[in-house]
Amino acid sequence: MRRRFSLSAVMFIFCLLFVVRGGAFCAESESGQHTETEKQGVFVLGEIEVIGKAEETENAAVSSVFDEEMKLFTRDDIADAANLLPGVTLSYAGARNEQTLHVRGFDIKHVPIFLDGIPIYVPYDGYPDLGRFITFDLSELLISKGFTSVLYGPNTMGGALNMVSKRPDKLFETNGGAGISSGDTYQVYGNFGTNQNKYYVQGGASYIDSRYFRLSDDFSPVKTEDGGKRENSYTRDKKVNFKIAYTPSDGNEYAFSYINQQGKKGTPVYAGTDTSVTARYWQWPYWDKESYYVTSRTALGTESYFKTRLFYDNFENSLYSFDDDTYSTISKKYAFRSAYDDYSAGGSLEGGTDLFARNMIKVAVHFKKDVHREDNEGHPIQTFKDEIFSLGIEDTIDLSTDFYVIAGADYDFLKITMKRAIKNFSGADSGWKHACFTVISAILFFLPLSRIPKTLKRRLIRTIISERLSNTVRNLIFRHLLRKNWSAVSTIPICSETIEALRIN
């Protein structure tokens, strides 16, 4: 059953926040900015790999985009936000013309999407529309490029993308905004939170409505597109989220989260000159996801911990293929109505310890069940199910003060079932398969923390890495750093890959 919420609910929350703040929304104060030793406003339980924490060794193959950067560059969905980082390419793919991305050539089937460490999939083909995931309620976006921790679970051949939500740090905090732009586009969002020491509450709502986007004035009209306003290019997305957590002591945290996002969109008709391409008049009356998940961390003394993640995610959408550009009738042979009613459920257990002098050992167990139910009007209902079980172990080994190795291995088991709702068909069960899902990986990092000047802040290094400075300026800075502080590696060439390997907190 689809659950709906109205724009009035979003506006109510927005107006409530407006009143509480005395008639104006304020930018976060300097005390809310990220520091070297603490990540304020970040839901750390949602992180898988370590980023910028001085007490642990980080995976330097991970890049990040923080919420202030998303706002600064007006990146309202995760595809646009991820595109800020080098090695990430944004594209629109397939007949559905959905936003997707490639990380060093790997698509999102091999660079899966996570929300607070919870896998986000479209069970049918594994390609969620990244344009439907709004960034207003995120604290950071983490992308593993190449080497990826086995703690994420299966399918991370080319990396992983993890959306990390917000966590309040103050007694009361709020932010929000509203805006308009071309294409009759308007948006409004608001976030609020309170931290009461032993517990905290975080919530938010957002709404984006875009009627069209404009084509270039140089566009030459074709049969399916006359130029100006791009036909059938509307989108509408609304989202509410809520999180409540119990924090009895340092290192112990137990959180429940709820997210409801609803969208609708049109797919612009092919406007090229290739006569072999058939025009498709497609619209999506609804594209809805509803998620419930529980995350926790329990400290086992001062050297060990235990984490759990449990989730249930429901995905429903509908596709209407119309006869023509009037979008009023569905009667021709190629026209149809199709509806998906999918869900995913599962969880993971993770434990780690650094009781050993030079080792940080972590073990993770994952289970996930995907169910895809497909109802194409005039055809039998089809159901596809798969279950995957994964076991991974990872060890971070400090070889010296300057070198460390992250090594990991995982073993995955997959079971697939297909059924059709027709007489005398009982379904097909593949049984458990595991022969081709073994992964062993390791990577060596050079990170001379003992010789890094305190004045070199993480923000400067991240700016250099993300190539927002010119090559000349970036190379001059790093030549200076290598000559003054890292003389042992002064012969290493200065390039993007070297810079990424030398990331520091």
N, C-alpha and C positions, 0 to 999 in steps of 0.2 A: 504494500500500500504506500502510495506516495504521500509525503507530508509536505504541506505548503506553508510558507510564511509570507506575509505581505510587506510591501514597501513601507506601510504605515508603522510596522514594528521597528524597522530599521530607523525611520525618521524619529520615532519616539525615543529610542536609545540615544540618537544623535542629539536631540533637543535636551534630554536629561543631562547628558554630559556637558552641554553648553551652559545650562543653568548652574550646575555644580561648580564649574570653573569661573563663574561670575561674568559670563557673557563672552568669553574668548577662550580659544584653545591656545595653549602655550607650548613652545618647543621644549623638549626635555632639557633639564639643567645639566651643567657640566658634571654634576655628581652622578648623572645617569649614563655617562659615556663609558665605553669599555676601557679598562685599564690593563696594565701589565699582569697583575696578579689576580684580578677578579673580572668575571664577565657579567656585568649587571644587566638585568632585563632578559637574560637568555635562559630558556628552559633546558638546563644542562642534562636532565634525565633523557632528553630527546636526542642527545648526541651519541654517536657510535664511536667515532675516532676522536682522539684528543686534538684540540686546537687551542693553542695559546695558553696552556696551563703550565706554569713554571714547575710544579711539583711532579710532573710526569713528562715522559719523552713523547713528542708529537710525531705524527706521520707527516712529513714534509711534502708528500704528494697531494695533500688536501689544500684546496683554495677556498676562500670564503668571501661572501658579500654580506655586509651588515645592513640592518634596516635603514640607517641614515644614508647609506649609499644608494639604496633602492629609491628613497625619496628624492635625493639630490638629482639623480638621473631619470626620474619619473619612470621607474620600471614597475608597472602595476601587476604584472603576472610573472611567474617564475621563469618562463622561457626568456623573456626580455631581461630579467635580472641576471640569469646565468650567462647571458650573452656579453656581460661586462668583463668576463674572465677570458684570458687567452686560452686557446685550444678548444673553445666551445663555439659551435656554429649553429645559428638559428635558422630554421627552414619551415616551410609549409609542405606537407607531404600527403600523397594519396588522393583518392577521389573525394575523401571527406575534407580535404584542404585544412587539416588541423595543424596547430603549432607543435613542432617537435624540435629536437636539437640533437647534435652529434658532438661527442666529446672525443677529440682526436680521431675522428672517423667512425666511432662506434655510435650506433643509434640507441634509443632508450630501451630496446629489448636487452641490450647488453650493458646499459648504464641505467639501472632501474631507479625509480623515484620512491622516496621515503618521506614520511611526515613524522617527525619525532622518533625516527627509527622504525616506524611501522610501514611495511611495504604498501605502495599505492599502485594498483594495477587495474586495467580493464581486462577481465578474465578471458574475453573472447580472443583477442589478438595481442594483448599486452601493450597497446599504444593508447595511453590516455591523452586527451587534448590538453596540452600544457597551458593553453590560453584561458582555461577555465579555473586555474588555480591562482587566486589573488594573493598579493604579498602584504597587504596592509596589516595583517595580524602576525607576521613573522618577525623574529628577532635576527635571524641570520639564515643564509643559504650556504650549505657546505657541499663541495664537489670534489670527489676523489677522482683523480685522472691517472689512468694506468694502474699502478699498484693500489689495491683496495683491500681493506681489512676483511678477513674471512668472517668476522663477527657480524657483518651485514647479512650473511646467508647466501643463498644461491643466486646465479645469474649476473654476477658482477664482473664479467669478463673485461669490460672496458672502463669500469669505474662505478660511481654511485652518486646520486644527488639526494641530499637530505634537507628537507625544510624543517627548521627548528622554530617552534612557536615562542611566544613571549612568556615571561615570568615576572611578576611584580616584585620590587625590592623595597618599596616605601609603604608607609601607612596608607596612603591613598595616592594614586597616580592615574592620569588619563591623557590621552591625546586624540586628535581627530582632525578632519579636514574635509573640504568640499571643493569642487572645481568643475569647470566647463571647458570644452575644447571643440575643435572642428568636427564636423560630422554629426552635429546635434548630440554630442557626447557630454554626459554629466555623471559625476560620481560623488559619493559621500561615504565617509567611514568614521568610526570611533572605536577606541579601545579604553578599557578601564581595568583597574586592578587594585587590590589591597593586600598587604602583607601584615598579618597579625602575630608574627613571630612563630606561633605553633601551627598556623595554617595560613593559606593564602587563597585568593580567588582572582581569576583572570577571565575577562570576557571581551567580546567585540562584535561588531557588525559592519558590513560594507555593502555597497550597491554601486554597480557600474552599468550604464545604459548607453549604447552607441547605435545610432540609426544607420549610419553608412560611413564609408571613407571615400575621399575624392580621388579620382584618377588624374594623371598628369594632363595638362592642357595640350600636350603633344600627342595624346592617344588618338589613334584613328578608329572611328566607329566601325563595328562589325555587326553581324546580324543579331547577336545575342547581347550586345552592349553598345549603347549610344554615347558613352562618355559622361563626364561630369561625376555625378553621384554613382558609385559602384552599386549595381543592382544586387539585391538580396545579400548584402554584407552586414546586416544588423547583428548585434550581440547584446545579451543582457545577462548579468551575473549578480547574484546576491548570496550573502553568506553570513551566518552567525556561528559563534564559537563560544564555548564555556569550559573553564577548567577550575577544579577545586582540589586542593592538596593538603595533606597533613604532614607537618615537618616537626616531629617530636624532639629531634636533636640533630647536631651536625652529622652529615653523612647518611642520614635516614630521611627518606622522602617517599610519599605514597600519593599518587595523583590520578584523578579520573578526568577524562576530557570528552567533550561532545562537539561535533562539527556537523553543520547542515549547510550544504551549498547547492544552489539551484541555478540552472542556466538555460538559455534558449538562444538559437542562432540560425542564421541562414548561410548556405554555402554559395558563394558567388559562382555564376555560370561561366564556363570556359569562354574566354574572350580572345582566343588566339585565331590563327588562320589555317591551322591543320584541319582539313576537311574530314580526316579519318576519326577525329575525336567527337564523340556523341555528347551533346549538351545534356546536362543533368540539372533538373529543377528540384533541388533538395532543400528541405528545412527540417530543423530539429525542434519540435514543440517543447521538449524538456530534456535536460541533461543534468541529472541530479545525483548527488552522493550524500550519504549520511553515515557518520562514523562514530563509534564508541570505542574508547581504548583506556586501559589501565596501565600505568607505568609505575615502577617502584625501584627503590635502591635501599638496601639494608647493609649497614657497615658491620663487618665481622672483625671486631677489634680495630686496630689502627692500620693494619696492613692488608686487609682483604675486604671484599664486598660481594654482594649478590644482587642481581638485577632481574626484574621480570617485566615482560610486555605481553599484554593480552589485548586482542582487538576483534571487532566485528565491523565490517564495512559493507554497506549496501549501495549498489549502483544501478540506476534505472535511466534508460533513455529511449527515445523514440525517433524514428526517421520517416518522414513522408517524402515520397518521390512523386511530384506532380506532373501533369500532362504538358504544361507549358508555363510561360512566364507570368500568367495571371495567378498562379498558385491557388487555384480554386477547385480543380477537379482531379480525381485520380481514377482514370478509366482505361487508359491505353495499356498495351502489353508491358511496357517498361515501367509503368507507374506501380507503386506499391506502398503499403504501410508496414513498418517493422518496429517491433518493440523488444528491448532487452530488459531482463529482470535478473540481475546478478548479485552475488554476495561473496565475500571472502571472510574467513574466520581463522584465527590461529593465535600463535604466541611464541615467545622465546624466553629462554632462561640463560642468564650469563653470570659467570663467576670469575673473579680475578684475585690475584694475590701477588704482592711483591715481598714476600717473606724471605726470598732468596736475594743475596747481595746484588747480583748483576742481572736478575731476570724479573720481568713483569709478565706473569703467565695468565692468560685468559682462555676460558672455555665457554662455548655457546651452543645451545641446542635450539633449533627452529622447527616449527610445524605450521603449515599453511594449507588451507582447503579453499579452492576456488570452484564456484558453481556458476555456470553460464546457462541461462534459460532464454531461448530465442523463439519469438512468436511472429512469424511472417504471415500476414493475412492470407488465408487460402491455402496454407501449408501446415503440415504437422508441427507441433511444438517440439523443439529439440532441446535436449539438456546435455551439457558437457560438464564433467567434473574431473578435477585433478587434485591430488594431495601430494605435498612434497615435505620430506623430512630431511633436515640437514644437521650435521654435527661438525663443529669447527674448533680448532685450537690455535692460539697465537701466542708467540713469545717475543717480547722485546728484550734484546740482549745488549747490555752496555759493554762494549769491547774496551773502551777507554773514555776519558773525558771528552774526546773529540769524535768518536765513532760509535755508532750503534746499529744493530740489525733488527729489523722486524721480520719474523718468519712465521708462516702460518700454513695450515692444511685443513681442508674440509672434505666431507664425504656426504653426498646427497642421494636420496632415494625418491623416486617419482612413481606415482600410480595415476593412470588415466582411465576414465569411464565415459562412455558415450551412450545416450539413450534417445529414442524417438518415441513420441506418443502416437504410435500406430499399432494396429492389431498384429499379434503374433511376432512382435519384436521385443525381446527382453533386454537388449542392450549388450554392449561389449565391454569387457574389463581387461585391461592390459596386464594387471598384476603389478607387483613392485619391480621397478627397474632401477639399477644403480651402476651398471657397468661403466658408463661414460661420464660420470659426474664427480670425479676425483680431482681436486685442485691442490697443488702445493706451490707456495710462492714465498719469496724472500726479497728483501731490498736493503741495501746498505746506505746509510745516511752519514754525511759529514756535518756536524753541528757543534762548532767550538764555543759552547756557551760560556766557558770559563774566561774567554777573551773578548766577549762582546761588550762594548762600552755601554754604560747605563743610559747614556743620552740617545742611543739609537732605539727609537720606539717602533713598535710593531706596525703602527699606521704608516710610517715612512716606507718601511720595507714592502708592505702590502701595496702601497701606491706605486712603488718602483716595479714590482712584479706584474701588476695589472697593466703596465705599459701606458700609464697616463702621463709619464714624462717622456721626453724624446730619447731616442737611442743614445745620442751624444751625452746628455745629462746623466742618464742611467749608467752608462759605461764609466764616466768620470767618477761618479760616486763609488761604484764598486771597485774600480782600480785603487781608489784611495783606501777603501776598507781593506782590500787584500794586501796592499803595501804596508798599512799601518798595523793591522791586527791579525791578518791571516797570511803571514809571509810564507808559510809552509805550502800554500797552494797558489802562490802568486802567478804561476805559469798556466793556471786553468783559463781557457778562453772565456770571454764574457759573452754569454748568449742567453736566450730565454730559458733553456733547460738548466743552465748553470745557476741562474738566478733562482729558479724554483727549487733547486736542490739545496741552496743556501738560505732558504727562508728561516727567519728567526722570530721569536716572540717579542 
